[in-house]
Amino acid sequence: MVDATQLSGGLKAFTPQAIQSHLLLPSTPVQVYDVVDSTNLVAKNWAAKGAPHGALVVARRQDAGRGRMGRGFSSPPGGIYMSVVLRCPPEMAQKPGLVTSAAAVATCRAVSRLCGMELHIKWVNDLYYNGGKCCGILAEGGVLADGSQYLVVGIGLNYTTPTDAFSPAAAAVATVLFPGGDAPLGHAQLAAAIHDALMEIIDMLPAHGFLEEYRFRSMVLGRTVTVLSTPPYTAQAIEIDDEARLIIQLPDGKRQVLSWGEISVRVKDD
C-alpha cells in the first residue's frame, strides 16, 4: 500500500484519505496502491484477514487484471481499478451474476451523475460508451475459515487512460471517457461515488428494483446475439430475468436461460 509521497507524477491526490473524504461513510476502510497484480486478489486476501463489509481497494494500475473466464483485462495507468469486499448471506454469495449487475448499474449511475455520460450495458459485465468498451466488472466469491462467505466485486473503468496505452487488441474495442485527461473531477471522487452507489444497491438486496435500470441500459435486449459456446449459435435476446440471467429465443422459437458464469454473448456487428 502506498501513501501520497509514494504515488508517481500527478497521482498524489489519489489517496485513502482523498477517497474517504468523498464517501457517504468516511470511516470505510480504504487501501490505495500505485500498482497491484489484481485488486480482486488484494481484496480477497484482505477479506480473509477480516476486512469488513464495504472495504475498498483501489489501484492506478494492474499488472495481472482479470476478466470473466480467466481472460486478461488491460489495466494501464489513468483508469480506475477498484474492488469492494461484500459480507453477504449465503444466498447472495451464490449469485455473483446478480451482484455483477448491481455493480454495472452503480457505475452507470455514478458516471451519469458526476460526468454527464450515459453508459450502456452489454450482458453481463461490460459497459460501453459511444460504441466502445469502457468498463469491465468481475465478481468472485470465497469462503472464510469460519465458513462464512463473501464476495469481491472488481470494477475497471477507462477514465483518463491515454489511448496509446492499450495494446493493439485492446485498443480495437476500448473507449476512454476522457482520453485527453480533461475529466471534470478526480479519480478519488468518482471511485467514491461508484462505491457508494454500489453499497446503496447491495444493502437493498434482495430487492431487485435496480434491474429495471439494467434492462433500460441494456445494449443486448431485442438484438441478435451470438452465443459463444462450442459450437457458437445465434439467437434473439428477449429478456433479463430477476436473477440477471439472459433469456434468448432460438430460431425454432424455443427459449433458453443463460447464466452469467457459463457463457458469453456477442452482439451482432459489435
MILUMSE-501546 format. One record per residue (C-alpha): residue number from 1; residue in one letter; x, y, z. Coordinates in steps of 0.05 Angstrom, whole numbers, m for minus. Layout:
% MILUMSE-501546
     i   aa       c1       c2       c3
   NUM    a        X        Y        Z
...
//
This chain:
% MILUMSE-501546
     i   aa       c1       c2       c3
     1    m        0        0        0
     2    v       25       70      m15
     3    d       15      139       14
     4    a       16      206      m22
     5    t       92      210      m22
     6    q       99      143      m58
     7    l       50      157     m115
     8    s       81      177     m180
     9    g       70      240     m221
    10    g        3      273     m213
    11    l      m27      217     m171
    12    k      m15      249     m104
    13    a      m89      266      m93
    14    f     m108      193     m103
    15    t     m101      171      m30
    16    p     m144      134       21
    17    q     m159      200       55
    18    a     m180      233      m10
    19    i     m228      176      m26
    20    q     m256      173       44
    21    s     m270      248       43
    22    h     m320      235      m13
    23    l     m352      173       16
    24    l     m420      175       50
    25    l     m388      134      105
    26    p     m318      164      113
    27    s     m297      111      163
    28    t     m299       58      108
    29    p     m231       24      105
    30    v     m194       41       40
    31    q     m129       16       12
    32    v      m97       52      m47
    33    y      m40       24      m88
    34    d        1       51     m145
    35    v        9      m18     m177
    36    v      m20      m87     m159
    37    d      m27     m152     m195
    38    s     m103     m151     m186
    39    t     m147     m110     m139
    40    n     m193     m170     m133
    41    l     m135     m213     m107
    42    v     m115     m159      m57
    43    a     m187     m152      m34
    44    k     m195     m227      m26
    45    n     m132     m231       16
    46    w     m157     m173       58
    47    a     m225     m206       66
    48    a     m191     m269       92
    49    k     m157     m225      145
    50    g     m222     m193      167
    51    a     m237     m135      120
    52    p     m308     m111      136
    53    h     m368     m103       90
    54    g     m355      m47       41
    55    a     m279      m46       49
    56    l     m248      m16      m14
    57    v     m184      m30      m53
    58    v     m163       18     m108
    59    a     m103       19     m155
    60    r      m79       62     m210
    61    r      m52        3     m250
    62    q      m58      m73     m251
    63    d       m5     m119     m278
    64    a      m49     m180     m280
    65    g     m120     m155     m285
    66    r     m171     m209     m299
    67    g     m239     m212     m332
    68    r     m290     m266     m335
    69    m     m269     m337     m353
    70    g     m196     m321     m337
    71    r     m187     m271     m393
    72    g     m136     m216     m385
    73    f     m161     m146     m371
    74    s     m119      m88     m397
    75    s     m105      m41     m339
    76    p      m58       16     m358
    77    p      m49       80     m318
    78    g     m105      130     m319
    79    g     m161       81     m305
    80    i     m198       69     m240
    81    y     m187       m3     m216
    82    m     m225      m18     m153
    83    s     m252      m78     m114
    84    v     m304      m78      m58
    85    v     m310     m131       m4
    86    l     m382     m153        9
    87    r     m401     m194       70
    88    c     m465     m226       49
    89    p     m512     m283       67
    90    p     m501     m349       32
    91    e     m559     m339      m16
    92    m     m528     m274      m41
    93    a     m457     m301      m43
    94    q     m482     m354      m91
    95    k     m508     m302     m140
    96    p     m447     m266     m168
    97    g     m484     m251     m232
    98    l     m536     m210     m194
    99    v     m482     m173     m156
   100    t     m444     m161     m221
   101    s     m507     m130     m250
   102    a     m514      m86     m188
   103    a     m442      m61     m198
   104    a     m458      m46     m271
   105    v     m517       m3     m253
   106    a     m479       30     m196
   107    t     m423       50     m243
   108    c     m472       77     m294
   109    r     m506      118     m241
   110    a     m442      148     m215
   111    v     m415      166     m284
   112    s     m482      195     m305
   113    r     m488      238     m242
   114    l     m417      264     m240
   115    c     m394      263     m312
   116    g     m459      272     m350
   117    m     m446      210     m393
   118    e     m496      154     m404
   119    l     m466       85     m408
   120    h     m497       22     m437
   121    i     m491      m49     m410
   122    k     m471     m110     m450
   123    w     m495     m171     m412
   124    v     m469     m187     m364
   125    n     m409     m148     m343
   126    d     m385      m97     m395
   127    l     m402      m23     m400
   128    y     m399       14     m466
   129    y     m396       87     m486
   130    n     m402      112     m558
   131    g     m396       40     m583
   132    g     m333       22     m546
   133    k     m320      m16     m482
   134    c     m302       29     m425
   135    c     m311      m16     m364
   136    g     m308      m88     m342
   137    i     m334     m119     m278
   138    l     m317     m185     m243
   139    a     m349     m213     m181
   140    e     m315     m271     m145
   141    g     m335     m308      m82
   142    g     m296     m340      m25
   143    v     m306     m378       39
   144    l     m271     m359      104
   145    a     m242     m406      156
   146    d     m305     m399      198
   147    g     m349     m420      140
   148    s     m377     m351      126
   149    q     m379     m328       53
   150    y     m361     m263       19
   151    l     m359     m233      m50
   152    v     m308     m186      m80
   153    v     m332     m142     m137
   154    g     m278     m114     m183
   155    i     m291      m54     m229
   156    g     m243      m29     m281
   157    l     m261       37     m315
   158    n     m223       72     m371
   159    y     m227      141     m342
   160    t     m168      184     m367
   161    t     m126      129     m397
   162    p      m83      153     m456
   163    t     m108      118     m518
   164    d      m38       97     m537
   165    a      m31       59     m470
   166    f      m71        0     m495
   167    s      m46      m60     m533
   168    p      m69      m61     m606
   169    a     m120     m115     m589
   170    a     m149      m76     m530
   171    a     m148      m10     m568
   172    a     m192      m41     m622
   173    v     m250      m47     m574
   174    a     m235        2     m518
   175    t     m263       71     m505
   176    v     m237      121     m454
   177    l     m285      170     m421
   178    f     m235      228     m421
   179    p     m175      206     m463
   180    g     m144      275     m460
   181    g     m144      275     m385
   182    d     m192      334     m380
   183    a     m240      298     m333
   184    p     m289      342     m293
   185    l     m269      310     m227
   186    g     m213      270     m197
   187    h     m206      194     m195
   188    a     m217      194     m120
   189    q     m285      227     m124
   190    l     m310      181     m179
   191    a     m284      119     m144
   192    a     m321      140      m81
   193    a     m385      153     m120
   194    i     m383       85     m152
   195    h     m371       52      m84
   196    d     m429       89      m52
   197    a     m477       74     m110
   198    l     m458        0     m105
   199    m     m468       m4      m30
   200    e     m536       30      m36
   201    i     m559      m24      m83
   202    i     m526      m82      m46
   203    d     m556      m61       21
   204    m     m626      m62      m10
   205    l     m619     m133      m36
   206    p     m657     m180      m44
   207    a     m699     m123      m74
   208    h     m686     m124     m149
   209    g     m711      m55     m169
   210    f     m643      m36     m198
   211    l     m654      m88     m253
   212    e     m704      m43     m286
   213    e     m648        6     m299
   214    y     m603      m51     m320
   215    r     m654      m71     m373
   216    f     m664        1     m395
   217    r     m589        9     m406
   218    s     m581      m59     m440
   219    m     m550      m58     m509
   220    v     m567     m132     m518
   221    l     m643     m137     m510
   222    g     m681     m141     m575
   223    r     m619     m156     m615
   224    t     m589     m217     m648
   225    v     m532     m246     m607
   226    t     m480     m300     m619
   227    v     m474     m347     m560
   228    l     m400     m365     m555
   229    s     m408     m438     m538
   230    t     m379     m498     m575
   231    p     m404     m492     m628
   232    p     m429     m420     m627
   233    y     m500     m405     m647
   234    t     m545     m344     m657
   235    a     m608     m325     m621
   236    q     m651     m266     m603
   237    a     m640     m234     m534
   238    i     m710     m222     m507
   239    e     m708     m213     m432
   240    i     m665     m206     m369
   241    d     m698     m241     m311
   242    d     m697     m224     m237
   243    e     m633     m264     m226
   244    a     m599     m223     m281
   245    r     m598     m283     m327
   246    l     m606     m272     m402
   247    i     m666     m305     m436
   248    i     m656     m318     m510
   249    q     m701     m345     m564
   250    l     m674     m393     m615
   251    p     m694     m393     m689
   252    d     m743     m450     m676
   253    g     m779     m409     m623
   254    k     m751     m446     m563
   255    r     m724     m406     m505
   256    q     m661     m415     m464
   257    v     m637     m383     m399
   258    l     m564     m365     m397
   259    s     m528     m357     m331
   260    w     m471     m308     m324
   261    g     m416     m358     m309
   262    e     m426     m408     m364
   263    i     m429     m370     m429
   264    s     m411     m306     m465
   265    v     m451     m270     m519
   266    r     m431     m225     m576
   267    v     m480     m174     m603
   268    k     m485     m180     m678
   269    d     m439     m129     m713
   270    d     m407     m106     m646
//
